[in-house]
Amino acid sequence: MTMHCPHCDSQNIIKSGLVKGRQRFKCKD
């Protein structure tokens, strides 16, 4: 399953851990 950046729709994202029980992601672009 490929994740997409919710802000720019890029697939170049990395997991940045859990915050308040929700998965957080950071875009590489």
C-alpha positions in Angstrom: 0.0 0.0 0.0 1.5 3.3 -1.1 0.8 6.4 1.1 0.3 9.8 -0.4 1.2 13.1 1.1 -2.1 14.7 2.1 -0.8 18.1 1.2 0.9 17.6 -2.2 -0.2 14.1 -3.1 3.5 13.0 -3.4 4.4 9.4 -2.8 7.8 10.5 -1.5 6.9 10.5 2.2 8.5 9.1 5.3 6.9 8.1 8.5 7.6 10.6 11.3 6.1 8.6 14.2 2.8 8.7 16.1 1.3 11.8 17.5 -1.7 11.5 19.8 -2.4 8.0 18.4 -2.4 9.2 14.8 0.3 8.3 12.2 2.3 11.3 11.1 4.1 11.6 7.8 6.6 14.0 6.4 7.0 14.7 2.7 10.5 14.4 1.2 9.7 16.9 -1.5 
